[in-house]
Amino acid sequence: MDEKIIAASKRHPIVPLGEGRLYTYGTAGFRMKADLLDGVTFRVGLLAALRSRKMSSKAIGVMITASHNPAADNGVKVVDPMGEMLEQDWEGLATKLVNAPTDEDLAAQYKSIAQQLNINLDAPGKVIYGRDTRPSGHGLVAALNDALEATSTQATDFKLLTTPQLHYLVRCLNTEGTVNAYGAVSEAGYYEKLSEALVRALGGRKASGQLVVDCANGVGGPKLHEFLKYVSKDKTGLDIKVVNDDVLHPEALNLDCGADFVKTRQKPPPSPRPTPGVRSCSFDGDADRLIYHWLDPETGFFMLDGDRISSLAASFIADLIRSANLQDELRIGVVQTAYANGASTAYIEKHLQLPIGCTPTGVKHLHHEALKFDVGVYFEANGHGTVLFSPHALRTFRDTQPQSPAQKDALDVLAACGDLINQTVGDALSDMLLVEVILAHKNWTLKDWALTYSDLPNRLVRVEVADKDAFRTTDAERRLTHPVGLQDKIDQCVSKYTRGRSFARASGTENACRVYAEAATRSEADDLANKVAQLVKQYGDM
């Protein structure tokens, strides 16, 4: 096997990053300019082959995508057997394997990891993979496949997929034929499961009015078109207009459109020209983020981001659990990061009276914390998130004998939501359907939804520093422990502002710090952000 790995690796050489710089596996896997990724993807294929054998020959997923990044970028990440992110301990192994300096070192490293973790290299391995619409994906798939062939690993190419679809397929494959079977192992199975669950979750109600869906000129466009073939407009009322679905011009991907554009620029995509009063939402390039928005004819643009989706979902599910008389049986909670708007946190804690967990930035942290609840709702403000139902919760929805028509309706809708929501990872399509179900149940417009609370004005500032690693945090990244003394200065600064809150954390990818600030007014939030940024700059230059 050594010879096969070495020979194949020579066809996919690793590009050195320069003195002291390493390729690092993070929340998004490896993500960078596509021309650096050929050798990286080959080595990730070796890692996936090892991971499958370590996990008793279960299927492992590999997704080739750079999500909301520009078209010139790409990325590669590994999906674990239940459709979740790669186990955190293996991120270090991925980093180690990818940075092996020579082909021979790489083969030795592969064998060393196997010995270290008692992996039987003669056991069968199984990997499935997919990619988004970036042209660079073709070559990266070839590199990945060469690694799987060199390690005698069974490989299945699902070709163009959204990231959530790959996560779904991995879980389906590993639960096939069991009592916990997640769904049919096919793209069609994904559409069939969601469309059938949508009808059940609506419970005879119908969506009202047109929904314009901006697909970021990414893979979500063709996949949404395909899904709509499975949906009866007569049964659901779902009237969707798909826009920004151009996958024939790669340079258009995420360009002035998509969830990241709407969230960071706080305005609708300029094309097609937005129509005031029409309900709209945006996916990102690989369709795992969702942002709702609309133009009010009187007050202008309004955005409903991940915080808003989280509070809407938590409120709806908590009400259903009470209607089903299960509030003493099931514990529901919400998980956020420090970037969640303070107004959303207050609304969930005080109005919904639900517990909140706070984790460091990164979906893997939120997902892990959400598993502690029977029903765990998690979303990052950027629109990436989902709802996790424990096996106990799903059994309870199914097995509870209703004592009234209202209780039966609540149990049926809860069980349907368990199928409608992609519990493996944030899924823009699945989350969009959940929002449409909730709005139909409540008979709400986006304006009604927006009136649940008022966001605190906030500002995010990037500060270049000499050494980002000098900035260390605690309390889910909300407080700095180092540089010593800086947090006290930030606290003093924050105390001078009405409803002020601010924190600083090192960037995961750049030699910079991110400063977040919010306050009662826009001018105060801007002023607080700038003052804390100056403090960070001052301490960063010491």
Secondary structure, DSSP 8 states (H G I E B T S, - for coil): -HHHHHHHHHTS------TT-----BTTBEEEEGGG-HHHHHHHHHHHHHHHHHTTT-EEEEEE--TTS-TTEEEEEEE-TTS-B--HHHHHHHHHHHT-SSHHHHHHHHHHHHHHTT--TTS--EEEEEE-S-TTHHHHHHHHHHHHHHTT-EEEEEEE--HHHHHHHHHHHHHTTSTT--S-SSHHHHHHHHHHHHHHHHTT----SEEEEE-TTSTHHHHHHHHHTT--HHHH--EEEEES---S-GGGTTTT-SHHHHHHH-S--SSS---TT-EEEEE-TTS--EEEEEEETTTEEEEE-HHHHHHHHHHHHHHHHHHTT-TTT--EEEEEETTS-HHHHHIIIIIS---EEEE-SSHHHHHHHHTTSSEEEEE-TTS-EEEEE-HHHHHHHHH---SSHHHHHHHHHHHHHHHHS-TTS--HHHHHHHHHHHHHHHT--HHHHHTT-----EEEEEEE-S-GGG-EEETTTTEEEESTTHHHHHHHHHTTSTT-EEEEEE-SSSSEEEEEEE-SSHHHHHHHHHHHHHHHHHHHT-
